[in-house]
Amino acid sequence: MRSLARRALALGAVAAITLAWSGCSAKQQTEYVAGISTQVTVPRDLKAIVINVSVGGVQQFCRAYTVYNGRVQLPRSLGEFAAAKDPNITDPITVSVVGLGEDFTPDSLNPLFTACEFGNAKVGTNDVRILRRSRQPYVLEEVLFLPMPMKFSCFDKECSKDGETCKAGRCQTDTTDQKLLPRYSPDLIDGTGSACFAASQCFAGAVPAVLVDPNDCTYALPNTPSAPPVVQGAPANPIKSAGDGINVEITYDGGYTREIIDKDPVEGFFIPDPTKPQRFRLGPGLCDMVKGLRPLEPGEDPSADLTTTHRITAIRATGLCQAKGPFQPLCLDDQLAAMGTPGEVSSAPTTKTICKPTELKPAKSVLMILADDTENNGIFYTGGGGTGTGGADIAKSDLVSAALADPAFKNTFIGLSFFPGSAGAACTPHAVAVAPDVATKSRPGIVSAFTALKAAGSLKPKDAALQLTGALDDTYNTLKLVTDANRRAVLVIGNRSFDTNVCGGTPTARAATARTPVGGNIDTYVALLARDQFVVPEPDPPPALPGAQTLADAGSVPGSTTHLFDARKDKNQATDALRKIVDDLATCAYDIPVSDPPADDVILTYSYPTAIPAANQPAFYSITRDAACTSDGANANGWGYNTTTHRIHVCGQACTAYRNTLRNAAGYAAQYGQPSLAVPLFSHRGACAPK
């Protein structure tokens, strides 16, 4: 009797099953050795596995195994079953491995355990967290290694179509090209050979990767010939990198788990330009998870939720070792450490709770931009000029456009209007409140509107009446209609007098009324982002503009930091203004479904994407509950829940620390002219939170 499943070897994170056609002939044995590996935490995320083998679509073997019982226990013996009599069989062999969040016990009622009903092996049912499948023909007289990695990118991702399996968060073909598989060697399994990947040594110098292109997730090791130069005027990146290799570690869900990825174009990274060997690009599926959005699948409803099942929230790289390949195991101690089981013993909870981090959705906010579109403010749109330390060498409208791309703004709806704008609309309220395009898609429209005003002759004439009061009337009236927003605000951009008394009152009076509950609790910010090109010579320092300070003060909460930002001489003021608006409107408040209020033991976490582990900087931060935090700015420190608005708020130092992390992430990316790195917040049940 030939054996199709001969043995298994369990060492650290890797199990091996041997699938063999062997006989008494003089021919060499023909077999696959499947290595089952993982870097998820055991038993928090993985408590049992079921291994299924079919030949020609007919199930030949199926068995369940516990993964942890005080010590790591991956399968050690798979038993035997009858194989076909013809050693030249051409039917494909399919190996499937299912990972479950439920313990395998004798009294379990899970059909995957009781009867090995593999038809019930669907992610999301029967506590199945992940399913990995590989189909390939036999290669006669060869013993080949078949890797079966159980990567966190595929946890909770169901691929229901025949012939598919999950790879890097996407449903892809389960067919494996056997010609690419290496000949089997024990070193490919056990992590004890000289060729294993020494993660603890190779990642000792890991540093935040430099973003090169956010569209295709291209990154580089900082301060190497492969890294892009910093933008003109930006400080040099102080991070030093050692070595001429490249390896990459990704962090998921605000610090929940980390994985070292392979040099692999599908499930890891690849080098797009051989002349820049330390510049790398993530596989398309992993790039989805950086952005938090997956592509629409063929035939899928366009209204489908395209949010990825998990999110990559930090990317670190190191040059100390050559790139880890898909057939190279972690060294034994590193395998155990990756699973959270040093010495094969884990402190991870054995609770029956299925640990699934949840990305929090920022509370809805609305921002209306009002910009002076006269020639006086032309440098805002066109750039150029300027003689002081903050001279307008670039179009400040580009800075605003870049700020609108900040991932923190994902649920802030944005509109744009101009003043004077259309002639004759100064003091005549519209019959229906002006409806700016308050939708995420409005961002490209705003960028286009700014770009259009760069064209010669498109701006209103020099010294045209500003008519700001009428523009504010329409804007405040519009924002009052948005009743489901957590925060509502107006950003006024100009460089002339802000105190003109028209329309029966001043802009300051309008802002003061708008800031009251009757007026809508609407904030008003004032930004002087470019000097008036007709004021020559340029004064140093620039004169205060009448009404600017009083307008900003009237539009802010008493006692809060100023809402006036003057970047005519100090470029940093432009960045400060935009960061302040991001902080106020897009952070520390999160909408929660009415049907799913947070439990008291919830812990919130977020990654620190620019952390340097070697400098003892934490990879993530945690926020615990403070029941007093029920509104923005409440006197508390932690997260709390408002049962009326159904929002989670983050208060005090916890909010300040989070905003500082966002600021650091934005600054790190801005060195290279890139939009801010995303720093989403995640909710975990207490027993599941990363430690």
N, C-alpha and C positions, 0 to 999 in steps of 0.2 A: 504494500500500500504506500503510495507516494504521499508526501505531506505538503499541504499548501500553506500551513502556518506552523512553522517549526519551533520557534523560540522567541523570547523577548528579553531585552536587556534594559533594566531601569537604572539609570545613573543620573542624578540631578534632574534637569528639565527635559531629558530626552528618553523616550522609550523606543525600542526597536522591535519590529515584527518582521520575520523572514517569510517570504511568500515564495515557495520553491517548487519546481518540477525536478525531482531527482530520481534516479533509478540505478540499476545495476550495470548499465551499459558503460562502455569506455568513455562515452562523451562526458564533457564537463557538466556540472549541475547548472541549471537555468533558474535564476531566482531574482526577486527584488527584496531588498532589505529596506523597509519603511521606517524612517526615524521620526518619531512624534516629539516635537519640541514646543516649548512655550516660554515666554518671559512675563506672563501675568502672575499675580500674587496667588499663591496656593495656601489655604483653601478659600480665600475670599472670593475669587472669581472662577475657580475651577475646582469642583469637588469630586467629579467622576467623569470617566470617558467610556464611550462605547465604540468598539472597533468592528467594522463590517467589511467583509470581502465578498465580492461577487465575480463570477467568470461568465462572460457572455450574457450578463444580465440576471444570472441565476445565483441567488445567495448561497455561498459556500461556508461562511463562517460569520458568527456574530457573538460578541461577548462584552459584558460590562465589567469595569474595574473601578475600584475606589482609587483616588489620587492621593488622599491624605488620611492618615489615621494615627495622629500623634507624630508620625514621620512621613516623609515623602514616599508614596507607594505607587509608582507607575507600574504597568503590567510587567510581570516577570515570566509568566508562562501562558501562552495562548492555546495550548493543547493542539490536537491534530484532527483533521477530517479528511475524508476521501477526496482524491483528486481524479481528474480524467485519466483514462488509461493511455491516451495518445500524448506522448511528450512533445509532439509538434503542433499542439493545439494552437489555433490562431485567434480564438476569441479574446477580446480585450479583458484585462483584469481591472476591476475598479476597487480602490481602497477608499473607505470613508471613515473619518474619525469625528465623533460627536463629543463636544464638551458640555457638561451640565453643571448647573449651579446647585444641584441636589445631591446629597450623599447617597451612595449605593449601599443599601442595607437590606437584609433578608426580608423585612416586612414592608418594603417599599411597594407602592401600587403603581409606580410609573411603568407604562407598558414597554418602554425601552429596556427596563430592567427585568420585568417579569416574563416577557415573552419575546424580547428583542424584536418588537414590531417596528422595523426600520422605516416603514411608511409613515410612522408618527414622528420621525426625526426631522422636525421643522423648527427653525429658530423662532423662539417666542412661544412655543408650546412645549408642554412636558418638561419645563425648566431647561430647555436646550438653549445654550448661549452662543454656540458656534458649531458650524459643520464645515469640515474640510474634505474635499473629494478629489481624487486623481484617477484618471483612466488612461491606460496605456497597453500596448501589446507586449507579449513576451519577446525577449531577445534571446534566441537560443544560445546556450553555452556561454552565457554572461551572467555575472552576479553584480547587479547594479544597485546603487543607493537611491532611494526615493524619499526625499524630504517631505514631511507633512507638518509644516509649522502652523501652530495655532496662535495667530497674531491678534493683538487687541484691536487692530483696525477692522477685523471681521466679526468681533463680538457684537451680537444683537442685530446682525445683518442677514436677512433671509434672501436666498436666491432660489426661487421656486421652479424655474424652468429646467427641464431635462437638459443634461449636458453642461450645466453651469455650476460653478462654485465661487465662493467669495475670495477675492484677492485684493488686498489693500482697499477694502471698503466698497469695491465694485463687483458686480456679478460678471464673471468672465468664464471662458471655456474651461472645463475640467480636464481637457485632454493634455497630457504631458508628452513632449517629444522625448522619447526614450534615448535618442541619439545624444541628447545633451546631458544625460545622467552619467555620473562618474562610476567607475567600478567600486564596488563596496570594499571598505576597509574599516576595521573597528575604530580607527581614529575619527571617522566621520560621525560616530555615535557618542562615544563615552566622554569626550572632553578631557582625556588624560594624556593624549599624544602631544608631541612637540608642535604640531601644526594647529592646535586649538587657538582660539582668539582670546587673548588675555585682556578682558574688558577693564578690569580694575587698573591695570597698568596703562593701557592705551588711552583711557579717558581721564587720566589724572590731570591732564592739561586742557580739558574741554572748555570751550568758550562760546559765547553766543555767536551764531552764524550771522553774517552780514547779508541783508536782503539785497539782491541784485535786480530781480524782476518779479513783482508780485503776481503778474498774470500767469506765469508758468512755474512759479515757485523755484526760481533759481537763487542760490545762495553761494557764499564763498567764505573761506577761512580768513578772518581779518588780518590786515597787515601782512599779506603775502602778495606775490606778483599776480595771483589770480583774483585778488579783491579789486573792486572798482575804487577809483580815487574819491576822496571826500569832496563835497561840493565847495565851490569857491567861498572862502570866508569861514567855513566850518572848522572847528578845532579838530586836530588829528585824533583818530581813534587810539586811545591809550592801551588797548588790549594787545598783548603780544602773543604770537603763536609760534610753537616750536614744531619741528619735523616737516618732512616733505610728503607725508601720506595724507589720507583723508578718510575719516570715519564720522558717522552721524548718529546722534541719539535724539529721539523725539519724545516729547512729553504729551500725554493726553489729559484732557478734561481737568485742567487746572491743578495738575500735580498728582492726579489719581494713579497713573502708572507711567512707566518709562520703558522704551524699547530701543535697543541698538539695531539699526536696520542694515541690510546687506547692500552691497553694490549690485543692484538688480533693477533693470528698467521698469519693472512692473510693481514689485512689492518693496522697493527700496529707493535707491538713488542711482544716478548715472552721471557721467562726465560729458556734458554736451560739446565741449571744445577741448581737444587733447592738448592744445597749447596752454590751457589754463587748468592744470590737473587738480587744483584745490578749489575749483568752482564746480558746484554740483547742482543737479536738478532733481527734485523729488518726482517719483512716478506719478502719473495723472491721478490715480485714486487717492494717494496721500495728499496731493495738492488740493483735491476736493476738501479734504478734512482740515487743511489749514484755513481755507476760506469758509468752511462750515456749510457748504452747499455742494450738492452733487448735480450732475447733468440730468436732464429729462431723458428717460429711457424711451426707445421706440414704442409708439402706441400708447404711451402713458398719458393720463389726463393732465393737460397743461396746468390745472389748478392744484396738482398734487404737492404735498409737502416735500420740498427738496432739501430739507435740513439733513445733514449727515448724522449717522447714529452716534458718532463720537467726534471729538474735535482735537486737533493738534494745537497745543497752546505754547509750546516752546521748542526751539530747535538749536541744538548745540553740536559743535563739530570739534574735531581734534586732528592734528597732523602727526601724532607720535607713531602711528602704525600704518601699514598699508591697508587698503580697504578690505573689510570683512566680506567674504563671498558667501553665497547662499548654501554652499556645502561645507562651510567651516563652522564647527560647533563652538560655543563659548567653552572656555576651560571649566572644569568641574566646579570649582569653588564659585566661579562667576555665574554658572548655571543656577546654582542653589541661591546665590545672592539675588539674582534676577527674579526668582520666584518668592523672595522674602523668606527663604528657608535655609539660612546658613547652618551648616552642620545637620541638614535635613530636618531641622525642627523649626516650626513657624509659630510666631506670636499672633498671626492673623486670626480674626474672629472666625469661629466655626458656626456662627449664627445661620439660621435657615433663610434669613433675608437675602434676596437677590440684590446685589449691589450694582446699581445703575446710576451713575452720575447724571444730573440734569443741568443743562445750561440754562441760566436765568435769562429771561427776556427783558431788556431795559424797558422801563415804563415809557409810554408814549409821551413825547414832548413835541412842541411846535416852535420853530424859529422862523421869523420873517425878516429878511434882509432889506433894508431901505438904503439905497446908494445914490449919492449925488452924481448925476450924469451930465454935468456941464464940463466945459473945457477946463475950468479951474481945477477939477479933480482928475484931469486927464492922465497924470502920471500914475494914478491908481490902476488904470487899465493898460497903459502902454509901457510903464517903466521908464528908466532913463533919468538923467539929471541928478541933482542932489550933491551937496558939497560937504555935508557934515558926516559924523560917524555912522549915521543911519540913512545916508542918501538913498533915494529911490532907484537903485540900480536894477531892480527887477520890478515887474508889475505886481503890486500887492494883491491884485485880484487873483493872481496865481496862488498866493498863500491862502486866500480864502477858499479857492477851489480845492486845494490840497487838504485843507481842514475838513471840508465837507466829505472827503473820502475816508476820514477817520472811522475805523470799524465801530467805535463806541457810539457813533451817530446812527447806527443801523435802524433804530426805531424813533429817530427824531425827524419829523416831517418838516420840510423846508420850502419856503416860498421866497420870491424876489420881486421887488418893485423899485421904481426909481423916483427921485424928486429932483427937478420939477416934473419929469415924466411927461405925460400927455398934456398938451396945452389946454387950459380952460377947466381943469378938474381940481383946481386948488382948494376951493372952499365949498364945493357942491358935493355933499355926500352922495354916493351912488345909491340908486333905489334898492339894489341888493348889494350887500357887503362884498367887496372885492374878494374873489376866490382865488388866491394864489395856488399854484400847482403843488399842494401840500402832499407830496408822495415821494417815496424813495427815488423813483425814477426822475424826479425833478432835478437831481444833482447834475446830470449831464446837460439839462436845459439851462441851468444857471451858468455853468461853465461856458456854454455856447453864447449866452447873452453877454457875458463879460467879454468874450472873444470878439463878438460883433462890434462892441464899442471901441475896440482898438483901431478899427478902420477910420481913415481920415474922413472928417466931415460928419461923423455919426453922432458926435456929442452935441449937447445943447450949447448955445453961444455963451461966451465968457460973461460972467456976472449976471446971468439970468436969475430972476427971482427964485429963491429956493422953494417956497411954498411947502415947507416941511410940516406945518401944523395940519394942513389938509391931508397930506399923505399919512400922517400919524392917525388922524381920525379914521380913515378907511382901514388902516392896518389893525388898530386896536378893535374896531368893530368886527373885523373878520376873525381875529383870534378869540374873541369872546364866544363865538359860535362853536369853537372846538372845546366842548365841555368835558371830554373824557381824557384830557391831557393832564399829566402830572405837573409839568411846567410849560409856560408859554412865555415867549420873549421876542423882543425886537432888537436888531443890531442896526444902528444908524452909522453909515460910513460917509464922511465928508471932510472938508477942510476949511470951511468958512463959518460965519456967524450962525449960531443955533438959537438965537433969542428973538427972532423976528416976530412981532405981534400981529398976527393975521388970523382970519377966520374966528375972530372973537376971543382970542386967547393966545398964549405962548406955547411952544412945544413943551417947556418945563411943566406948565400947568396940566397939559394933556397927559404927560408921563406920570405925574403925581396921582391923577385920578385913576389912571389905568393900574397903578400899583395897589390900589385899595381893593377889598373884596367886591365892592359894587362894580369897580372897573375891570375886574377879571383877574386880579393878582398877577398882572403881566409885568415882567422885568423889561427894562430898557438899557441897552449897552450903547456906548458911543465910542467909535474908533476913528482916530485921525491917522490914516494909514499912508498918506502921501501929502507932500507940501503942495501949495498953490504955485504952479510954474510961472504965473504972472507976477509974483512977488519977488522982485530982483533988486538988490542982492538978497540972497536968502538969509534971514536973521538967524543969529546964533546966540542964545537959544531962541527957538521960534516963539512968537507971542502967544499968550493964552487966547483962545477963541471965545468970544462972548457967548455965554449960554451953554457951552459944552459941559462944564463941570456941574452946573445946576441941573441940566437935563439928565446927566448920568446919576446924580445923587437922588433926584426925584424918582428915577426908575429903579432904584435898588431898595432892598430891605434896610430899614434904619439900623446902623451899627455894622453892616456888612462891609466887605472890602469894596473899593471903588469900582465902578462900572465904566470909568473913562480910561482909555488907552491911547497914548500919543506916540506914534511910531515915526513922526516926521524926522526925528533925529536918532532915535534909538530903535533899531530894527527889532530888538527883542520884545518891544512892546507889542508888536504885531502878533508874535507867537503867543505872548502872555494873554492877549485879548481872546484869541481863539481857544486857548487851553482853558481859560476861565469859563467860556461859554460851553465847551464840551463838558467840563466838570459839573457845572450847574444843571445842565439840561439832560445829560446822557449818562450820569453815573449815580450810584448809591440809591437807586429806586428801581424796583423790578415788579412787573405785573405777574400775578400768580392766578391760575385758573380758580374760579370759585369752588370747583369740585375737588380741588387738590391743595388745601391749606397746608403749610409746612408743619411738620412735627416739631416738638420742643427740642428734640435732640439733634436737629439738623445742624450741620457745620458747613459753612461756605468756604470755598477755596478759590484761589486764582494763582496762575503761574507767574513767576518773576522771569520773563523771557530774557532779560539781559544779565541774569545772575552769573557769577563766575564761581563754581563750586570750590575750586582750589583756594579761593579767597574767603571761604566759609560764608558765602552769601547764600541764603536759603533759596531753594528751587521753587518754593511756593509759600503762600501765606494762608492762614486759616482765620476765620471769623466766627466767633461763638455768639450765642443768643444773649440779647439784653432786652427784656420785655419793655423797657421804657422807650425803645426806639420805634416809634410809630409814625414819624413824619420826618421830612427833610429838616436837618438841623436840630433835632431833638437832643436834649441833654442826656446822652447815653453813649455807650461805647460797645458796639457790636451790631448784630442784626435784630430786627424786630418785625412784627407783622401787624398791619392795620386791617382789622376785620371789616371795616366799612369800605375802604377803597380796594381791598384785596391786593395790597402791595407789600412787598418786603422792602424795608428801608435799611440802609447801613449808616450808622451814626458815629460821630466823634472821631477818635484817632483811627479807628478801623476804616472809616471813609477817607480820611486824609492819607493814610498809608496806601490805600488802593489808588487814589488819584495820583500820588507821587509815582507809583509804579507805571501808570498810564503815561505820565509825563516823561519818565525815563525811556519807556518803549518808543514813544514818539520821537524823542531826541536822538535815540540811537539810529532809527531809520532815517531821520532827517539829515544826518551827516552825509548820507549818500543820495539825497534827493528823493527818498521813497516815502510813501504814506506810512502812517503809524502802524506798528505791530498790534494785532488784536490781543486784548487781555480780557477775555470773557470770564464771568463769575459762574461757579458751579455749586450746586447743592448736593450734599451727601447725607445719608442717614449716619448718625453718630458712629455706629460700629463699622461703617464702610469708609469713613473719611481717611484720606492718606495721612500717614504719620511721618 
